[in-house]
Amino acid sequence: MSDNGNKSAFATTTSVTVEIDYQAVQNMPQGSSINDIPKKQVIRTTGGLTKREYFAGLAMQGYIAAQADGNLEERAQWAVEHADALLLALEKSP
């Protein structure tokens, strides 16, 4: 299986914030412009589930809804196997 299963299933979210050094603002000369305020841009990116994790979760949800027997470890293994099979099938599709 290629690395495709480890790619994000959803778009990642990115937030950009601007941090201001308030100590530096207090030390600015009088009459300074707002544009002179020292700023630092901070970019934070958060990812979500990988495709493999997402597909395994969907498979496990269906498995649990369809039957309540089997232990949790067996259900989890079944879900991961089906997620991997789905990813392989998707790689072979045109």
N, C-alpha and C positions, 0 to 999 in steps of 0.2 A: 504494500500500500504506500502511496506517495505521502508527502507531508500535508496533503490537502485536509486531512482530518484535524490537523492542529491549527488550521487557520480559523479566525474568528467567524462565528456563525452570524454575528450581528456587527453592524458598524460600531467602531469604537467611538467613545465620546471624548471630546477634548474641551477643556475649559482653559481660558486664558484670563489671568488676573494680573493686576498691576499692584505691586507692593511699593509703598512710599516709605522712604527713610525719614521718619519724623524728626530724628535727631539732626539730620542734615538740614531739614526745613527750618528748624529753630535757629540754626547757625547761618542761614542765608542772609546776605546783605539786604537792608531795607530797600524797597523799590524793585525787588526782583520780580520777574514775571512768573506766572504759573508754569510756563514752559521750561523754566529753569529748575524746577523741582526735580531732584534726583529720583528716578523711578527704576524699578526692576520688573521686567515682564516675566511671569512664571507660567509655564505651560504644563498642564497635567493631563495625561492621557490615561484613560481607563479602558480595559478590555472587558469583554463578556465571556461567555462560554465558547469553547471551540465547537466546530461542527460535530466532532466526535462526541463531546460531552452533551451537546444539545440533542443529537439523534439518540444517544443512549438513554437520556432522560425521557424522551418521547416513547421509546420502546418500553422502558420500564413502566411508565404510566399506563400504557395499553395492556401490558402483561398483568399488572396488579388489578386493573379494572376488569379484565376477562376472567381471572382466576385468583383466588386468594390463598391457594396452597403453595407449598415450597418455602424454604427459608429465605431470608433476606439476601444472603450471599449468593445463593443460586439465582435469584431474580436479578441481582446486579450483574452477575457474569453473563446471564442470558441477554440482558439489555446491551452490554458492551459488545458481545459477539454479533448481535443484530445490527448495531450501529456500524461496526467494522464492515459487515457484509454490504450494507447500504452504501457506504463510502466506496467500496471496491466496485460495486455495480455502477455507481455514478461516474467513476473514472473510465469505465469501459464504454459508456454511452457516448454517442457522437454529439 
